[in-house]
Amino acid sequence: PVVLVTAYMNYALDGYKVKASRFLLKDNLADTIEECMDDLIAEINKNRRILEFRFVEGTIKLYADDIIYIETELHKNVFYIETELHKNVFYTEKGTFQIYKKLDELENEFKDMGFVRAHLSFLVNMRYITKISGYVMTLTTGKKIPVPKARYAQVKREYMLYKGEE
């Protein structure tokens, strides 16, 4: 969300160019900023998807946004979770959960939630991708995931669409 803070009301129209969700005047910023931020946080949290899974560790609820990626290991899929942002909201700091479910099924469940199938063994949340180049996807965690030549163009296109660059 973009908040436009201005001293002049006539600049408020410029906020439409950047799709500002709020306009605040500098004169009474101290009185309005807290309420504005509370509203924005509530709006962001309202749109977060909460999913429930039966993991090996038990039934656990997760925010879809907190799942960095899912990787197939042997006959299980391992969810790698962002633990720094939302510690103890629904889960502990462990950071991984295992599930006996096919990655194809999980890919279908995460359809339209910003995930991309980067590899036969990886389903990745695009919000954690920093770049895709040279058949390698780099995540904010530093993890590098190979992207096969056959999938590369499609994965790159999906990522660009996600970022709004295509």
C-alpha positions in Angstrom: 0.0 0.0 0.0 1.1 3.5 -0.8 0.3 6.4 1.6 0.7 9.9 0.1 1.8 12.5 2.7 1.5 16.1 1.4 1.3 19.6 2.7 -0.9 20.7 -0.3 -4.2 19.2 -1.1 -3.8 19.9 -4.8 -1.0 17.2 -4.9 -3.6 14.6 -3.8 -4.4 14.0 -7.5 -0.9 12.8 -8.1 -1.6 10.0 -5.7 -3.8 8.3 -8.4 -0.7 7.9 -10.5 0.9 5.6 -7.9 -2.4 4.1 -6.8 -2.2 5.6 -3.3 -4.6 4.0 -0.8 -4.5 6.9 1.6 -3.8 10.6 1.6 -2.6 12.4 4.7 -1.9 16.0 5.2 1.3 17.0 7.0 -0.5 19.5 9.2 -2.2 16.8 11.2 0.1 13.8 10.5 0.7 13.1 14.2 -3.1 12.7 14.6 -3.7 10.6 11.5 -0.7 8.3 10.9 -1.4 5.8 13.7 -5.0 5.2 12.5 -3.9 5.0 8.9 -1.2 2.4 9.7 -3.7 0.3 11.8 -6.2 0.3 9.0 -3.6 -0.7 6.4 -2.3 -3.6 8.6 -5.8 -4.8 9.2 -6.6 -4.7 5.5 -3.4 -6.6 4.6 -4.1 -9.3 7.3 -7.7 -9.6 6.1 -6.5 -10.7 2.7 -4.0 -13.3 4.0 -4.9 -16.9 3.2 -4.8 -19.3 6.1 -4.4 -22.9 5.2 -4.7 -26.0 7.3 -2.6 -29.1 6.7 -2.2 -32.5 8.3 1.5 -32.7 8.6 3.6 -35.5 10.1 4.0 -33.1 13.0 0.2 -32.8 13.4 -2.5 -30.6 12.0 -1.2 -27.0 11.6 -2.6 -23.8 10.2 -0.2 -21.6 8.1 -0.4 -18.3 6.3 0.2 -19.1 2.6 2.5 -16.0 2.5 4.8 -17.5 5.1 5.6 -20.6 3.1 8.8 -19.9 1.3 8.9 -23.1 -0.8 7.9 -26.8 -0.8 10.4 -29.4 -1.7 10.0 -33.1 -2.4 12.3 -35.3 -0.3 11.9 -39.0 -0.8 8.2 -39.8 -0.4 7.3 -36.6 1.5 7.1 -32.9 0.8 8.7 -30.5 3.1 7.3 -27.0 3.7 10.0 -24.4 4.5 8.4 -21.6 6.5 9.3 -17.9 7.1 9.6 -18.0 10.9 11.0 -14.5 11.5 7.9 -12.6 10.5 5.2 -14.3 12.4 6.7 -16.3 15.2 4.2 -18.2 17.4 1.2 -17.0 15.4 0.1 -20.6 14.6 3.3 -22.5 14.8 6.7 -22.7 16.4 10.2 -21.6 15.1 10.9 -25.0 13.7 10.7 -23.7 10.1 9.8 -27.0 8.4 6.9 -29.3 8.3 6.6 -32.6 6.4 3.5 -33.9 4.6 2.7 -37.1 2.7 1.0 -35.5 -0.3 1.9 -35.3 -3.9 3.5 -32.1 -5.1 1.0 -32.0 -8.0 -1.9 -31.9 -5.5 -0.1 -29.2 -3.5 0.5 -27.2 -6.7 -3.2 -27.4 -7.4 -4.1 -26.2 -3.9 -1.7 -23.2 -4.2 -3.0 -22.2 -7.6 -3.6 -18.4 -7.8 -1.7 -17.8 -4.5 1.6 -16.6 -6.1 3.4 -20.0 -6.2 5.3 -21.3 -9.2 6.4 -24.9 -10.0 10.1 -24.2 -10.6 11.2 -27.9 -10.9 9.7 -31.3 -10.5 10.7 -31.2 -6.8 10.0 -27.5 -6.0 6.9 -25.3 -5.6 8.1 -21.8 -4.7 6.3 -18.7 -3.3 7.2 -15.9 -5.7 7.3 -13.3 -3.0 10.6 -14.8 -1.9 12.3 -14.8 -5.3 15.0 -12.2 -5.7 15.9 -13.1 -9.3 15.8 -15.8 -12.0 18.7 -16.0 -14.4 20.9 -18.6 -16.0 18.4 -21.4 -15.2 18.7 -20.6 -11.5 16.2 -19.1 -9.1 17.6 -17.2 -6.1 15.5 -16.8 -3.0 15.6 -14.1 -0.3 17.0 -16.8 2.0 20.0 -17.3 -0.3 18.8 -20.7 -1.5 19.4 -21.4 -5.2 16.9 -23.6 -7.0 17.7 -25.0 -10.5 15.1 -24.2 -13.2 15.2 -26.8 -16.0 15.5 -25.5 -19.5 12.1 -26.9 -20.4 10.4 -24.9 -17.7 12.6 -21.8 -17.7 10.6 -19.6 -20.1 7.3 -20.4 -18.4 8.7 -19.9 -14.9 10.3 -16.6 -15.8 7.0 -15.4 -17.5 4.9 -16.3 -14.4 7.4 -14.4 -12.2 7.3 -11.3 -14.4 3.5 -11.4 -14.4 3.5 -11.7 -10.6 5.8 -8.7 -10.4 3.7 -6.8 -12.9 6.5 -6.4 -15.3 4.8 -8.0 -18.3 
